[in-house]
Amino acid sequence: GAQVSVLEGHGGSVYGVCWSPCGGKLASGSWRDNRIIVWDVASGRQLHVLQGHTGDINCVSWSGDGALIASGSDDTTVVVWEAASGRRVTTLEGGPTA
């Protein structure tokens, strides 16, 4: 297949990418810059830059209805974000890794 677009904006390697349920948005999480970027895929525009983790981001996932995004980090937290606004909804604290 042909390359559709390149989304640039992270300051480190990208380790988590997830399509929104509607397929029009993409969430990407990065090591080193500790940010999640929500993209409009058609335009390549950044819709939100989600900041709040203090460690590398390992995974991102959309809720089934597309309303929320969850991100997991080396800082042992999972942060839940409101997809439409980028507002942090809650932070789930983890313990030390085994």
Biopython code that builds the backbone (N, CA, C, O; Angstrom):
import numpy as np
from Bio.PDB.StructureBuilder import StructureBuilder

atoms = [
    (1, "GLY", "N", (0.805, -1.184, 0.000)),
    (1, "GLY", "CA", (0.000, 0.000, 0.000)),
    (1, "GLY", "C", (0.849, 1.249, 0.000)),
    (1, "GLY", "O", (2.024, 1.223, 0.365)),
    (2, "ALA", "N", (0.255, 2.314, -0.403)),
    (2, "ALA", "CA", (0.918, 3.616, -0.480)),
    (2, "ALA", "C", (0.849, 4.331, 0.860)),
    (2, "ALA", "O", (-0.113, 4.175, 1.613)),
    (3, "GLN", "N", (1.865, 5.106, 1.144)),
    (3, "GLN", "CA", (1.882, 5.937, 2.343)),
    (3, "GLN", "C", (0.811, 7.009, 2.204)),
    (3, "GLN", "O", (0.746, 7.698, 1.186)),
    (4, "VAL", "N", (-0.026, 7.151, 3.224)),
    (4, "VAL", "CA", (-1.109, 8.125, 3.179)),
    (4, "VAL", "C", (-0.661, 9.466, 3.745)),
    (4, "VAL", "O", (-0.917, 10.514, 3.152)),
    (5, "SER", "N", (0.009, 9.430, 4.899)),
    (5, "SER", "CA", (0.528, 10.668, 5.482)),
    (5, "SER", "C", (1.580, 10.346, 6.531)),
    (5, "SER", "O", (1.708, 9.206, 6.977)),
    (6, "VAL", "N", (2.329, 11.369, 6.916)),
    (6, "VAL", "CA", (3.305, 11.279, 7.988)),
    (6, "VAL", "C", (2.899, 12.321, 9.026)),
    (6, "VAL", "O", (2.748, 13.501, 8.706)),
    (7, "LEU", "N", (2.725, 11.883, 10.257)),
    (7, "LEU", "CA", (2.330, 12.778, 11.337)),
    (7, "LEU", "C", (3.557, 13.049, 12.197)),
    (7, "LEU", "O", (4.084, 12.143, 12.843)),
    (8, "GLU", "N", (4.003, 14.287, 12.203)),
    (8, "GLU", "CA", (5.214, 14.655, 12.938)),
    (8, "GLU", "C", (4.871, 15.598, 14.075)),
    (8, "GLU", "O", (4.047, 16.500, 13.923)),
    (9, "GLY", "N", (5.520, 15.380, 15.231)),
    (9, "GLY", "CA", (5.266, 16.266, 16.352)),
    (9, "GLY", "C", (5.817, 15.781, 17.670)),
    (9, "GLY", "O", (5.918, 16.556, 18.621)),
    (10, "HIS", "N", (6.177, 14.507, 17.749)),
    (10, "HIS", "CA", (6.735, 13.979, 18.993)),
    (10, "HIS", "C", (8.224, 14.287, 19.094)),
    (10, "HIS", "O", (8.925, 14.415, 18.091)),
    (11, "GLY", "N", (8.685, 14.402, 20.339)),
    (11, "GLY", "CA", (10.093, 14.646, 20.597)),
    (11, "GLY", "C", (10.858, 13.382, 20.945)),
    (11, "GLY", "O", (12.005, 13.459, 21.384)),
    (12, "GLY", "N", (10.256, 12.239, 20.762)),
    (12, "GLY", "CA", (10.891, 10.962, 21.054)),
    (12, "GLY", "C", (10.237, 9.870, 20.243)),
    (12, "GLY", "O", (9.312, 10.115, 19.468)),
    (13, "SER", "N", (10.729, 8.664, 20.430)),
    (13, "SER", "CA", (10.180, 7.510, 19.708)),
    (13, "SER", "C", (8.722, 7.286, 20.080)),
    (13, "SER", "O", (8.339, 7.457, 21.237)),
    (14, "VAL", "N", (7.918, 6.908, 19.114)),
    (14, "VAL", "CA", (6.505, 6.626, 19.339)),
    (14, "VAL", "C", (6.355, 5.138, 19.621)),
    (14, "VAL", "O", (6.789, 4.302, 18.828)),
    (15, "TYR", "N", (5.734, 4.808, 20.762)),
    (15, "TYR", "CA", (5.589, 3.413, 21.165)),
    (15, "TYR", "C", (4.146, 2.960, 21.273)),
    (15, "TYR", "O", (3.890, 1.775, 21.482)),
    (16, "GLY", "N", (3.199, 3.874, 21.136)),
    (16, "GLY", "CA", (1.800, 3.493, 21.187)),
    (16, "GLY", "C", (0.997, 4.305, 20.204)),
    (16, "GLY", "O", (1.091, 5.532, 20.180)),
    (17, "VAL", "N", (0.198, 3.626, 19.382)),
    (17, "VAL", "CA", (-0.662, 4.284, 18.405)),
    (17, "VAL", "C", (-1.990, 3.555, 18.400)),
    (17, "VAL", "O", (-2.027, 2.325, 18.434)),
    (18, "CYS", "N", (-3.096, 4.316, 18.358)),
    (18, "CYS", "CA", (-4.410, 3.688, 18.348)),
    (18, "CYS", "C", (-5.386, 4.537, 17.550)),
    (18, "CYS", "O", (-5.474, 5.751, 17.734)),
    (19, "TRP", "N", (-6.120, 3.872, 16.656)),
    (19, "TRP", "CA", (-7.179, 4.537, 15.886)),
    (19, "TRP", "C", (-8.394, 4.772, 16.769)),
    (19, "TRP", "O", (-8.703, 3.959, 17.640)),
    (20, "SER", "N", (-9.080, 5.882, 16.542)),
    (20, "SER", "CA", (-10.371, 6.110, 17.200)),
    (20, "SER", "C", (-11.397, 5.151, 16.607)),
    (20, "SER", "O", (-11.215, 4.678, 15.485)),
    (21, "PRO", "N", (-12.464, 4.857, 17.333)),
    (21, "PRO", "CA", (-13.484, 3.952, 16.794)),
    (21, "PRO", "C", (-14.088, 4.433, 15.469)),
    (21, "PRO", "O", (-14.481, 3.613, 14.639)),
    (22, "CYS", "N", (-14.166, 5.752, 15.264)),
    (22, "CYS", "CA", (-14.738, 6.275, 14.016)),
    (22, "CYS", "C", (-13.731, 6.234, 12.866)),
    (22, "CYS", "O", (-14.106, 6.381, 11.702)),
    (23, "GLY", "N", (-12.454, 6.033, 13.194)),
    (23, "GLY", "CA", (-11.422, 5.930, 12.175)),
    (23, "GLY", "C", (-10.869, 7.244, 11.679)),
    (23, "GLY", "O", (-9.965, 7.245, 10.843)),
    (24, "GLY", "N", (-11.379, 8.368, 12.164)),
    (24, "GLY", "CA", (-10.924, 9.661, 11.685)),
    (24, "GLY", "C", (-9.830, 10.293, 12.519)),
    (24, "GLY", "O", (-9.230, 11.288, 12.113)),
    (25, "LYS", "N", (-9.565, 9.717, 13.689)),
    (25, "LYS", "CA", (-8.556, 10.279, 14.586)),
    (25, "LYS", "C", (-7.575, 9.190, 14.983)),
    (25, "LYS", "O", (-7.867, 7.996, 14.907)),
    (26, "LEU", "N", (-6.412, 9.638, 15.406)),
    (26, "LEU", "CA", (-5.363, 8.737, 15.845)),
    (26, "LEU", "C", (-4.766, 9.322, 17.115)),
    (26, "LEU", "O", (-4.574, 10.534, 17.207)),
    (27, "ALA", "N", (-4.470, 8.475, 18.096)),
    (27, "ALA", "CA", (-3.766, 8.903, 19.300)),
    (27, "ALA", "C", (-2.409, 8.215, 19.299)),
    (27, "ALA", "O", (-2.315, 7.009, 19.068)),
    (28, "SER", "N", (-1.360, 8.985, 19.557)),
    (28, "SER", "CA", (-0.004, 8.430, 19.600)),
    (28, "SER", "C", (0.673, 8.845, 20.894)),
    (28, "SER", "O", (0.524, 9.978, 21.352)),
    (29, "GLY", "N", (1.419, 7.915, 21.479)),
    (29, "GLY", "CA", (2.138, 8.174, 22.725)),
    (29, "GLY", "C", (3.614, 7.947, 22.533)),
    (29, "GLY", "O", (4.029, 7.054, 21.793)),
    (30, "SER", "N", (4.418, 8.770, 23.212)),
    (30, "SER", "CA", (5.855, 8.771, 22.954)),
    (30, "SER", "C", (6.691, 8.592, 24.210)),
    (30, "SER", "O", (6.315, 9.000, 25.309)),
    (31, "TRP", "N", (7.827, 7.970, 24.002)),
    (31, "TRP", "CA", (8.891, 7.963, 25.006)),
    (31, "TRP", "C", (9.594, 9.297, 24.913)),
    (31, "TRP", "O", (9.538, 9.966, 23.881)),
    (32, "ARG", "N", (10.232, 9.673, 25.952)),
    (32, "ARG", "CA", (11.066, 10.871, 26.074)),
    (32, "ARG", "C", (10.274, 12.172, 26.187)),
    (32, "ARG", "O", (10.605, 12.993, 27.042)),
    (33, "ASP", "N", (9.246, 12.402, 25.366)),
    (33, "ASP", "CA", (8.497, 13.648, 25.547)),
    (33, "ASP", "C", (7.273, 13.462, 26.447)),
    (33, "ASP", "O", (6.632, 14.436, 26.844)),
    (34, "ASN", "N", (6.953, 12.196, 26.767)),
    (34, "ASN", "CA", (5.893, 11.864, 27.729)),
    (34, "ASN", "C", (4.542, 12.481, 27.361)),
    (34, "ASN", "O", (3.771, 12.867, 28.240)),
    (35, "ARG", "N", (4.262, 12.572, 26.075)),
    (35, "ARG", "CA", (3.022, 13.206, 25.619)),
    (35, "ARG", "C", (2.212, 12.251, 24.748)),
    (35, "ARG", "O", (2.743, 11.329, 24.129)),
    (36, "ILE", "N", (0.910, 12.508, 24.724)),
    (36, "ILE", "CA", (0.011, 11.853, 23.793)),
    (36, "ILE", "C", (-0.463, 12.939, 22.840)),
    (36, "ILE", "O", (-0.849, 14.023, 23.279)),
    (37, "ILE", "N", (-0.438, 12.664, 21.563)),
    (37, "ILE", "CA", (-0.973, 13.607, 20.588)),
    (37, "ILE", "C", (-2.192, 12.973, 19.938)),
    (37, "ILE", "O", (-2.147, 11.826, 19.494)),
    (38, "VAL", "N", (-3.272, 13.727, 19.887)),
    (38, "VAL", "CA", (-4.488, 13.303, 19.192)),
    (38, "VAL", "C", (-4.498, 14.029, 17.844)),
    (38, "VAL", "O", (-4.431, 15.257, 17.777)),
    (39, "TRP", "N", (-4.584, 13.241, 16.786)),
    (39, "TRP", "CA", (-4.470, 13.758, 15.423)),
    (39, "TRP", "C", (-5.781, 13.640, 14.663)),
    (39, "TRP", "O", (-6.541, 12.692, 14.861)),
    (40, "ASP", "N", (-6.041, 14.604, 13.798)),
    (40, "ASP", "CA", (-7.046, 14.460, 12.763)),
    (40, "ASP", "C", (-6.323, 13.846, 11.575)),
    (40, "ASP", "O", (-5.436, 14.475, 10.997)),
    (41, "VAL", "N", (-6.687, 12.643, 11.212)),
    (41, "VAL", "CA", (-5.923, 11.903, 10.204)),
    (41, "VAL", "C", (-6.034, 12.541, 8.825)),
    (41, "VAL", "O", (-5.043, 12.616, 8.100)),
    (42, "ALA", "N", (-7.217, 12.997, 8.455)),
    (42, "ALA", "CA", (-7.421, 13.552, 7.114)),
    (42, "ALA", "C", (-6.559, 14.791, 6.868)),
    (42, "ALA", "O", (-5.991, 14.948, 5.787)),
    (43, "SER", "N", (-6.460, 15.667, 7.865)),
    (43, "SER", "CA", (-5.705, 16.914, 7.690)),
    (43, "SER", "C", (-4.275, 16.822, 8.206)),
    (43, "SER", "O", (-3.425, 17.627, 7.824)),
    (44, "GLY", "N", (-3.999, 15.838, 9.080)),
    (44, "GLY", "CA", (-2.687, 15.736, 9.710)),
    (44, "GLY", "C", (-2.494, 16.721, 10.840)),
    (44, "GLY", "O", (-1.386, 16.868, 11.356)),
    (45, "ARG", "N", (-3.558, 17.394, 11.228)),
    (45, "ARG", "CA", (-3.491, 18.435, 12.261)),
    (45, "ARG", "C", (-3.545, 17.821, 13.659)),
    (45, "ARG", "O", (-4.262, 16.850, 13.899)),
    (46, "GLN", "N", (-2.768, 18.410, 14.582)),
    (46, "GLN", "CA", (-2.836, 18.007, 15.987)),
    (46, "GLN", "C", (-4.081, 18.630, 16.605)),
    (46, "GLN", "O", (-4.254, 19.848, 16.574)),
    (47, "LEU", "N", (-4.946, 17.790, 17.167)),
    (47, "LEU", "CA", (-6.141, 18.284, 17.832)),
    (47, "LEU", "C", (-5.877, 18.609, 19.293)),
    (47, "LEU", "O", (-6.356, 19.616, 19.815)),
    (48, "HIS", "N", (-5.106, 17.741, 19.949)),
    (48, "HIS", "CA", (-4.763, 17.931, 21.364)),
    (48, "HIS", "C", (-3.376, 17.367, 21.627)),
    (48, "HIS", "O", (-2.966, 16.377, 21.020)),
    (49, "VAL", "N", (-2.667, 18.007, 22.533)),
    (49, "VAL", "CA", (-1.427, 17.452, 23.085)),
    (49, "VAL", "C", (-1.701, 17.227, 24.563)),
    (49, "VAL", "O", (-1.898, 18.175, 25.324)),
    (50, "LEU", "N", (-1.711, 15.958, 24.960)),
    (50, "LEU", "CA", (-2.063, 15.574, 26.325)),
    (50, "LEU", "C", (-0.793, 15.384, 27.137)),
    (50, "LEU", "O", (0.044, 14.543, 26.813)),
    (51, "GLN", "N", (-0.660, 16.171, 28.191)),
    (51, "GLN", "CA", (0.537, 16.124, 29.022)),
    (51, "GLN", "C", (0.150, 15.888, 30.470)),
    (51, "GLN", "O", (-0.867, 16.395, 30.944)),
    (52, "GLY", "N", (0.957, 15.126, 31.157)),
    (52, "GLY", "CA", (0.689, 14.838, 32.550)),
    (52, "GLY", "C", (1.474, 13.653, 33.078)),
    (52, "GLY", "O", (1.678, 13.533, 34.286)),
    (53, "HIS", "N", (1.915, 12.777, 32.190)),
    (53, "HIS", "CA", (2.767, 11.666, 32.619)),
    (53, "HIS", "C", (4.174, 12.173, 32.904)),
    (53, "HIS", "O", (4.640, 13.136, 32.295)),
    (54, "THR", "N", (4.839, 11.508, 33.842)),
    (54, "THR", "CA", (6.229, 11.858, 34.148)),
    (54, "THR", "C", (7.200, 10.777, 33.690)),
    (54, "THR", "O", (8.401, 10.868, 33.947)),
    (55, "GLY", "N", (6.689, 9.768, 33.021)),
    (55, "GLY", "CA", (7.521, 8.693, 32.484)),
    (55, "GLY", "C", (7.136, 8.404, 31.050)),
    (55, "GLY", "O", (6.134, 8.905, 30.539)),
    (56, "ASP", "N", (7.955, 7.584, 30.412)),
    (56, "ASP", "CA", (7.706, 7.206, 29.024)),
    (56, "ASP", "C", (6.318, 6.596, 28.870)),
    (56, "ASP", "O", (5.865, 5.845, 29.734)),
    (57, "ILE", "N", (5.651, 6.916, 27.776)),
    (57, "ILE", "CA", (4.324, 6.370, 27.499)),
    (57, "ILE", "C", (4.480, 5.103, 26.669)),
    (57, "ILE", "O", (5.152, 5.092, 25.638)),
    (58, "ASN", "N", (3.845, 4.042, 27.143)),
    (58, "ASN", "CA", (3.967, 2.735, 26.508)),
    (58, "ASN", "C", (2.754, 2.331, 25.687)),
    (58, "ASN", "O", (2.877, 1.540, 24.752)),
    (59, "CYS", "N", (1.582, 2.864, 26.021)),
    (59, "CYS", "CA", (0.380, 2.427, 25.318)),
    (59, "CYS", "C", (-0.697, 3.493, 25.391)),
    (59, "CYS", "O", (-0.767, 4.274, 26.340)),
    (60, "VAL", "N", (-1.539, 3.504, 24.359)),
    (60, "VAL", "CA", (-2.726, 4.360, 24.325)),
    (60, "VAL", "C", (-3.886, 3.542, 23.786)),
    (60, "VAL", "O", (-3.692, 2.637, 22.974)),
    (61, "SER", "N", (-5.099, 3.861, 24.240)),
    (61, "SER", "CA", (-6.277, 3.135, 23.780)),
    (61, "SER", "C", (-7.501, 4.033, 23.879)),
    (61, "SER", "O", (-7.647, 4.800, 24.830)),
    (62, "TRP", "N", (-8.382, 3.929, 22.883)),
    (62, "TRP", "CA", (-9.655, 4.648, 22.894)),
    (62, "TRP", "C", (-10.721, 3.765, 23.536)),
    (62, "TRP", "O", (-10.670, 2.540, 23.432)),
    (63, "SER", "N", (-11.682, 4.397, 24.197)),
    (63, "SER", "CA", (-12.859, 3.663, 24.663)),
    (63, "SER", "C", (-13.705, 3.293, 23.448)),
    (63, "SER", "O", (-13.574, 3.902, 22.387)),
    (64, "GLY", "N", (-14.564, 2.304, 23.604)),
    (64, "GLY", "CA", (-15.377, 1.828, 22.501)),
    (64, "GLY", "C", (-16.285, 2.882, 21.886)),
    (64, "GLY", "O", (-16.592, 2.826, 20.696)),
    (65, "ASP", "N", (-16.716, 3.850, 22.705)),
    (65, "ASP", "CA", (-17.590, 4.902, 22.185)),
    (65, "ASP", "C", (-16.814, 6.121, 21.692)),
    (65, "ASP", "O", (-17.407, 7.076, 21.192)),
    (66, "GLY", "N", (-15.483, 6.089, 21.833)),
    (66, "GLY", "CA", (-14.646, 7.178, 21.348)),
    (66, "GLY", "C", (-14.599, 8.395, 22.252)),
    (66, "GLY", "O", (-13.979, 9.398, 21.896)),
    (67, "ALA", "N", (-15.236, 8.333, 23.410)),
    (67, "ALA", "CA", (-15.292, 9.488, 24.300)),
    (67, "ALA", "C", (-14.033, 9.664, 25.144)),
    (67, "ALA", "O", (-13.716, 10.779, 25.557)),
    (68, "LEU", "N", (-13.319, 8.579, 25.403)),
    (68, "LEU", "CA", (-12.172, 8.614, 26.310)),
    (68, "LEU", "C", (-10.944, 7.985, 25.664)),
    (68, "LEU", "O", (-11.044, 7.128, 24.786)),
    (69, "ILE", "N", (-9.789, 8.438, 26.126)),
    (69, "ILE", "CA", (-8.500, 7.846, 25.750)),
    (69, "ILE", "C", (-7.787, 7.489, 27.043)),
    (69, "ILE", "O", (-7.765, 8.289, 27.979)),
    (70, "ALA", "N", (-7.203, 6.298, 27.107)),
    (70, "ALA", "CA", (-6.402, 5.896, 28.259)),
    (70, "ALA", "C", (-4.951, 5.778, 27.814)),
    (70, "ALA", "O", (-4.664, 5.311, 26.712)),
    (71, "SER", "N", (-4.042, 6.206, 28.682)),
    (71, "SER", "CA", (-2.609, 6.094, 28.384)),
    (71, "SER", "C", (-1.901, 5.468, 29.575)),
    (71, "SER", "O", (-2.199, 5.791, 30.725)),
    (72, "GLY", "N", (-0.957, 4.564, 29.292)),
    (72, "GLY", "CA", (-0.178, 3.903, 30.323)),
    (72, "GLY", "C", (1.273, 4.308, 30.216)),
    (72, "GLY", "O", (1.796, 4.486, 29.115)),
    (73, "SER", "N", (1.930, 4.456, 31.362)),
    (73, "SER", "CA", (3.278, 5.017, 31.384)),
    (73, "SER", "C", (4.198, 4.296, 32.364)),
    (73, "SER", "O", (3.751, 3.613, 33.285)),
    (74, "ASP", "N", (5.500, 4.471, 32.133)),
    (74, "ASP", "CA", (6.509, 3.969, 33.069)),
    (74, "ASP", "C", (6.409, 4.640, 34.441)),
    (74, "ASP", "O", (7.013, 4.159, 35.400)),
    (75, "ASP", "N", (5.670, 5.728, 34.552)),
    (75, "ASP", "CA", (5.498, 6.369, 35.855)),
    (75, "ASP", "C", (4.503, 5.608, 36.739)),
    (75, "ASP", "O", (4.128, 6.085, 37.810)),
    (76, "THR", "N", (4.082, 4.437, 36.290)),
    (76, "THR", "CA", (3.158, 3.506, 36.957)),
    (76, "THR", "C", (1.744, 4.066, 37.083)),
    (76, "THR", "O", (1.008, 3.700, 37.999)),
    (77, "THR", "N", (1.363, 4.955, 36.159)),
    (77, "THR", "CA", (-0.003, 5.452, 36.153)),
    (77, "THR", "C", (-0.682, 5.147, 34.824)),
    (77, "THR", "O", (-0.039, 4.972, 33.789)),
    (78, "VAL", "N", (-2.002, 5.091, 34.897)),
    (78, "VAL", "CA", (-2.857, 5.121, 33.715)),
    (78, "VAL", "C", (-3.663, 6.408, 33.837)),
    (78, "VAL", "O", (-4.325, 6.635, 34.850)),
    (79, "VAL", "N", (-3.609, 7.238, 32.820)),
    (79, "VAL", "CA", (-4.390, 8.477, 32.819)),
    (79, "VAL", "C", (-5.523, 8.316, 31.818)),
    (79, "VAL", "O", (-5.323, 7.841, 30.700)),
    (80, "VAL", "N", (-6.712, 8.718, 32.239)),
    (80, "VAL", "CA", (-7.884, 8.703, 31.370)),
    (80, "VAL", "C", (-8.179, 10.146, 30.973)),
    (80, "VAL", "O", (-8.277, 11.031, 31.824)),
    (81, "TRP", "N", (-8.319, 10.366, 29.674)),
    (81, "TRP", "CA", (-8.503, 11.699, 29.098)),
    (81, "TRP", "C", (-9.846, 11.768, 28.386)),
    (81, "TRP", "O", (-10.318, 10.769, 27.844)),
    (82, "GLU", "N", (-10.451, 12.929, 28.386)),
    (82, "GLU", "CA", (-11.642, 13.179, 27.573)),
    (82, "GLU", "C", (-11.158, 13.478, 26.159)),
    (82, "GLU", "O", (-10.400, 14.424, 25.946)),
    (83, "ALA", "N", (-11.592, 12.678, 25.200)),
    (83, "ALA", "CA", (-11.067, 12.783, 23.838)),
    (83, "ALA", "C", (-11.431, 14.108, 23.163)),
    (83, "ALA", "O", (-10.612, 14.671, 22.437)),
    (84, "ALA", "N", (-12.629, 14.605, 23.389)),
    (84, "ALA", "CA", (-13.088, 15.811, 22.697)),
    (84, "ALA", "C", (-12.359, 17.065, 23.152)),
    (84, "ALA", "O", (-12.100, 17.958, 22.345)),
    (85, "SER", "N", (-12.023, 17.143, 24.446)),
    (85, "SER", "CA", (-11.415, 18.361, 24.992)),
    (85, "SER", "C", (-9.940, 18.211, 25.346)),
    (85, "SER", "O", (-9.219, 19.204, 25.431)),
    (86, "GLY", "N", (-9.489, 16.976, 25.552)),
    (86, "GLY", "CA", (-8.127, 16.742, 26.019)),
    (86, "GLY", "C", (-7.987, 16.870, 27.528)),
    (86, "GLY", "O", (-6.876, 16.797, 28.054)),
    (87, "ARG", "N", (-9.095, 17.058, 28.229)),
    (87, "ARG", "CA", (-9.074, 17.214, 29.681)),
    (87, "ARG", "C", (-8.786, 15.879, 30.366)),
    (87, "ARG", "O", (-9.298, 14.833, 29.968)),
    (88, "ARG", "N", (-7.946, 15.943, 31.415)),
    (88, "ARG", "CA", (-7.672, 14.747, 32.216)),
    (88, "ARG", "C", (-8.901, 14.441, 33.069)),
    (88, "ARG", "O", (-9.403, 15.303, 33.790)),
    (89, "VAL", "N", (-9.375, 13.200, 32.976)),
    (89, "VAL", "CA", (-10.546, 12.777, 33.740)),
    (89, "VAL", "C", (-10.117, 12.206, 35.086)),
    (89, "VAL", "O", (-10.661, 12.580, 36.125)),
    (90, "THR", "N", (-9.141, 11.300, 35.068)),
    (90, "THR", "CA", (-8.669, 10.674, 36.297)),
    (90, "THR", "C", (-7.290, 10.072, 36.068)),
    (90, "THR", "O", (-6.877, 9.823, 34.936)),
    (91, "THR", "N", (-6.600, 9.850, 37.163)),
    (91, "THR", "CA", (-5.308, 9.163, 37.135)),
    (91, "THR", "C", (-5.398, 7.951, 38.039)),
    (91, "THR", "O", (-5.754, 8.070, 39.212)),
    (92, "LEU", "N", (-5.080, 6.789, 37.502)),
    (92, "LEU", "CA", (-5.070, 5.542, 38.269)),
    (92, "LEU", "C", (-3.623, 5.245, 38.636)),
    (92, "LEU", "O", (-2.771, 5.095, 37.761)),
    (93, "GLU", "N", (-3.356, 5.162, 39.905)),
    (93, "GLU", "CA", (-2.000, 4.957, 40.411)),
    (93, "GLU", "C", (-1.673, 3.481, 40.495)),
    (93, "GLU", "O", (-2.481, 2.686, 40.976)),
    (94, "GLY", "N", (-0.496, 3.114, 40.028)),
    (94, "GLY", "CA", (-0.023, 1.739, 40.134)),
    (94, "GLY", "C", (1.021, 1.621, 41.220)),
    (94, "GLY", "O", (1.363, 2.597, 41.888)),
    (95, "GLY", "N", (1.509, 0.438, 41.380)),
    (95, "GLY", "CA", (2.560, 0.193, 42.345)),
    (95, "GLY", "C", (3.865, -0.052, 41.633)),
    (95, "GLY", "O", (3.934, 0.055, 40.409)),
    (96, "PRO", "N", (4.898, -0.378, 42.377)),
    (96, "PRO", "CA", (6.186, -0.671, 41.744)),
    (96, "PRO", "C", (6.090, -1.910, 40.867)),
    (96, "PRO", "O", (5.310, -2.820, 41.145)),
    (97, "THR", "N", (6.877, -1.937, 39.823)),
    (97, "THR", "CA", (6.880, -3.093, 38.928)),
    (97, "THR", "C", (7.656, -4.224, 39.548)),
    (97, "THR", "O", (8.577, -4.005, 40.335)),
    (98, "ALA", "N", (7.280, -5.435, 39.191)),
    (98, "ALA", "CA", (7.934, -6.621, 39.767)),
    (98, "ALA", "C", (9.252, -6.877, 39.072)),
    (98, "ALA", "O", (9.954, -7.830, 39.411)),
]
sb = StructureBuilder()
sb.init_structure("model")
sb.init_model(0)
sb.init_chain("A")
sb.init_seg("    ")
for serial, (resi, resn, name, xyz) in enumerate(atoms, 1):
    if name == "N":
        sb.init_residue(resn, " ", resi, " ")
    sb.init_atom(name, np.array(xyz, "f"), 0.0, 1.0, " ", f" {name:<3s}", serial, name[0])
structure = sb.get_structure()
